[in-house]
Amino acid sequence: MRSCPGQLVVHRDGTVAYCTEERSGRACAGEDHPHRGGFFACRVMRGEDCEYCSLTPVTAGTTIPA
């Protein structure tokens, strides 16, 4: 099974916020794969204002408004 070198950030309600690899511009193996960096528990629920999750990661195909 593939693993990811990053750290998975998870909200208090169990929803995945992001992987640190994605924020660094690298690919993540997927949230269902082991993360060698472990997990970080973000202490907010989905939809609340979160200092860690408020930035939207840019992915391939994302259009940035001018």
CNS distance restraints for C-alpha pairs under 8 A (distance, minus, plus):
assign (resid   1 and name CA) (resid  33 and name CA) 7.55 0.50 0.50
assign (resid   2 and name CA) (resid  29 and name CA) 6.60 0.50 0.50
assign (resid   2 and name CA) (resid  33 and name CA) 6.63 0.50 0.50
assign (resid   2 and name CA) (resid  34 and name CA) 7.52 0.50 0.50
assign (resid   3 and name CA) (resid  29 and name CA) 6.04 0.50 0.50
assign (resid   3 and name CA) (resid  33 and name CA) 5.54 0.50 0.50
assign (resid   3 and name CA) (resid  34 and name CA) 4.92 0.50 0.50
assign (resid   3 and name CA) (resid  35 and name CA) 5.83 0.50 0.50
assign (resid   3 and name CA) (resid  36 and name CA) 6.99 0.50 0.50
assign (resid   4 and name CA) (resid  21 and name CA) 7.99 0.50 0.50
assign (resid   4 and name CA) (resid  28 and name CA) 5.81 0.50 0.50
assign (resid   4 and name CA) (resid  29 and name CA) 5.26 0.50 0.50
assign (resid   4 and name CA) (resid  30 and name CA) 7.58 0.50 0.50
assign (resid   4 and name CA) (resid  33 and name CA) 6.96 0.50 0.50
assign (resid   4 and name CA) (resid  34 and name CA) 6.28 0.50 0.50
assign (resid   4 and name CA) (resid  35 and name CA) 4.74 0.50 0.50
assign (resid   4 and name CA) (resid  36 and name CA) 6.06 0.50 0.50
assign (resid   4 and name CA) (resid  37 and name CA) 7.95 0.50 0.50
assign (resid   5 and name CA) (resid  21 and name CA) 7.43 0.50 0.50
assign (resid   5 and name CA) (resid  35 and name CA) 5.85 0.50 0.50
assign (resid   5 and name CA) (resid  36 and name CA) 4.89 0.50 0.50
assign (resid   5 and name CA) (resid  37 and name CA) 5.90 0.50 0.50
assign (resid   6 and name CA) (resid  19 and name CA) 6.31 0.50 0.50
assign (resid   6 and name CA) (resid  20 and name CA) 5.36 0.50 0.50
assign (resid   6 and name CA) (resid  21 and name CA) 5.11 0.50 0.50
assign (resid   6 and name CA) (resid  28 and name CA) 7.43 0.50 0.50
assign (resid   6 and name CA) (resid  35 and name CA) 5.79 0.50 0.50
assign (resid   6 and name CA) (resid  36 and name CA) 6.17 0.50 0.50
assign (resid   6 and name CA) (resid  37 and name CA) 4.93 0.50 0.50
assign (resid   6 and name CA) (resid  38 and name CA) 7.51 0.50 0.50
assign (resid   7 and name CA) (resid  19 and name CA) 5.67 0.50 0.50
assign (resid   7 and name CA) (resid  20 and name CA) 5.42 0.50 0.50
assign (resid   7 and name CA) (resid  21 and name CA) 7.36 0.50 0.50
assign (resid   7 and name CA) (resid  35 and name CA) 5.85 0.50 0.50
assign (resid   7 and name CA) (resid  36 and name CA) 6.84 0.50 0.50
assign (resid   7 and name CA) (resid  37 and name CA) 4.22 0.50 0.50
assign (resid   7 and name CA) (resid  38 and name CA) 5.12 0.50 0.50
assign (resid   7 and name CA) (resid  39 and name CA) 5.49 0.50 0.50
assign (resid   7 and name CA) (resid  40 and name CA) 6.90 0.50 0.50
assign (resid   8 and name CA) (resid  16 and name CA) 7.41 0.50 0.50
assign (resid   8 and name CA) (resid  17 and name CA) 7.77 0.50 0.50
assign (resid   8 and name CA) (resid  18 and name CA) 6.17 0.50 0.50
assign (resid   8 and name CA) (resid  19 and name CA) 4.49 0.50 0.50
assign (resid   8 and name CA) (resid  20 and name CA) 6.55 0.50 0.50
assign (resid   8 and name CA) (resid  31 and name CA) 7.34 0.50 0.50
assign (resid   8 and name CA) (resid  35 and name CA) 6.59 0.50 0.50
assign (resid   8 and name CA) (resid  37 and name CA) 7.41 0.50 0.50
assign (resid   8 and name CA) (resid  38 and name CA) 6.43 0.50 0.50
assign (resid   8 and name CA) (resid  39 and name CA) 4.79 0.50 0.50
assign (resid   8 and name CA) (resid  40 and name CA) 6.16 0.50 0.50
assign (resid   9 and name CA) (resid  16 and name CA) 6.22 0.50 0.50
assign (resid   9 and name CA) (resid  17 and name CA) 5.46 0.50 0.50
assign (resid   9 and name CA) (resid  18 and name CA) 5.43 0.50 0.50
assign (resid   9 and name CA) (resid  19 and name CA) 5.96 0.50 0.50
assign (resid   9 and name CA) (resid  20 and name CA) 7.59 0.50 0.50
assign (resid   9 and name CA) (resid  39 and name CA) 5.79 0.50 0.50
assign (resid   9 and name CA) (resid  40 and name CA) 4.69 0.50 0.50
assign (resid   9 and name CA) (resid  41 and name CA) 5.95 0.50 0.50
assign (resid   9 and name CA) (resid  42 and name CA) 6.39 0.50 0.50
assign (resid  10 and name CA) (resid  14 and name CA) 5.98 0.50 0.50
assign (resid  10 and name CA) (resid  15 and name CA) 5.79 0.50 0.50
assign (resid  10 and name CA) (resid  16 and name CA) 4.43 0.50 0.50
assign (resid  10 and name CA) (resid  17 and name CA) 5.28 0.50 0.50
assign (resid  10 and name CA) (resid  18 and name CA) 7.29 0.50 0.50
assign (resid  10 and name CA) (resid  39 and name CA) 7.03 0.50 0.50
assign (resid  10 and name CA) (resid  40 and name CA) 6.17 0.50 0.50
assign (resid  10 and name CA) (resid  41 and name CA) 5.10 0.50 0.50
assign (resid  10 and name CA) (resid  42 and name CA) 5.64 0.50 0.50
assign (resid  11 and name CA) (resid  15 and name CA) 5.34 0.50 0.50
assign (resid  11 and name CA) (resid  16 and name CA) 6.11 0.50 0.50
assign (resid  11 and name CA) (resid  17 and name CA) 6.20 0.50 0.50
assign (resid  11 and name CA) (resid  41 and name CA) 5.94 0.50 0.50
assign (resid  11 and name CA) (resid  42 and name CA) 4.66 0.50 0.50
assign (resid  11 and name CA) (resid  43 and name CA) 6.02 0.50 0.50
assign (resid  11 and name CA) (resid  44 and name CA) 5.78 0.50 0.50
assign (resid  11 and name CA) (resid  45 and name CA) 5.79 0.50 0.50
assign (resid  11 and name CA) (resid  46 and name CA) 6.71 0.50 0.50
assign (resid  12 and name CA) (resid  41 and name CA) 6.43 0.50 0.50
assign (resid  12 and name CA) (resid  42 and name CA) 6.00 0.50 0.50
assign (resid  12 and name CA) (resid  43 and name CA) 5.12 0.50 0.50
assign (resid  12 and name CA) (resid  44 and name CA) 5.56 0.50 0.50
assign (resid  12 and name CA) (resid  45 and name CA) 5.61 0.50 0.50
assign (resid  13 and name CA) (resid  44 and name CA) 7.72 0.50 0.50
assign (resid  13 and name CA) (resid  45 and name CA) 5.60 0.50 0.50
assign (resid  13 and name CA) (resid  46 and name CA) 7.21 0.50 0.50
assign (resid  15 and name CA) (resid  46 and name CA) 7.12 0.50 0.50
assign (resid  16 and name CA) (resid  31 and name CA) 7.55 0.50 0.50
assign (resid  17 and name CA) (resid  53 and name CA) 6.29 0.50 0.50
assign (resid  18 and name CA) (resid  22 and name CA) 7.17 0.50 0.50
assign (resid  18 and name CA) (resid  23 and name CA) 7.72 0.50 0.50
assign (resid  18 and name CA) (resid  53 and name CA) 7.54 0.50 0.50
assign (resid  19 and name CA) (resid  23 and name CA) 6.80 0.50 0.50
assign (resid  19 and name CA) (resid  28 and name CA) 6.86 0.50 0.50
assign (resid  19 and name CA) (resid  31 and name CA) 7.78 0.50 0.50
assign (resid  20 and name CA) (resid  24 and name CA) 6.31 0.50 0.50
assign (resid  21 and name CA) (resid  25 and name CA) 6.46 0.50 0.50
assign (resid  21 and name CA) (resid  26 and name CA) 5.13 0.50 0.50
assign (resid  21 and name CA) (resid  27 and name CA) 6.15 0.50 0.50
assign (resid  21 and name CA) (resid  28 and name CA) 5.82 0.50 0.50
assign (resid  22 and name CA) (resid  26 and name CA) 5.25 0.50 0.50
assign (resid  22 and name CA) (resid  27 and name CA) 5.76 0.50 0.50
assign (resid  22 and name CA) (resid  28 and name CA) 6.14 0.50 0.50
assign (resid  22 and name CA) (resid  57 and name CA) 7.25 0.50 0.50
assign (resid  23 and name CA) (resid  57 and name CA) 6.13 0.50 0.50
assign (resid  29 and name CA) (resid  33 and name CA) 6.28 0.50 0.50
assign (resid  34 and name CA) (resid  38 and name CA) 7.98 0.50 0.50
assign (resid  35 and name CA) (resid  39 and name CA) 7.43 0.50 0.50
assign (resid  42 and name CA) (resid  52 and name CA) 7.40 0.50 0.50
assign (resid  44 and name CA) (resid  48 and name CA) 6.29 0.50 0.50
assign (resid  44 and name CA) (resid  49 and name CA) 7.62 0.50 0.50
assign (resid  44 and name CA) (resid  50 and name CA) 6.45 0.50 0.50
assign (resid  49 and name CA) (resid  53 and name CA) 7.99 0.50 0.50
assign (resid  49 and name CA) (resid  54 and name CA) 6.67 0.50 0.50
assign (resid  50 and name CA) (resid  54 and name CA) 5.41 0.50 0.50
assign (resid  58 and name CA) (resid  62 and name CA) 6.19 0.50 0.50
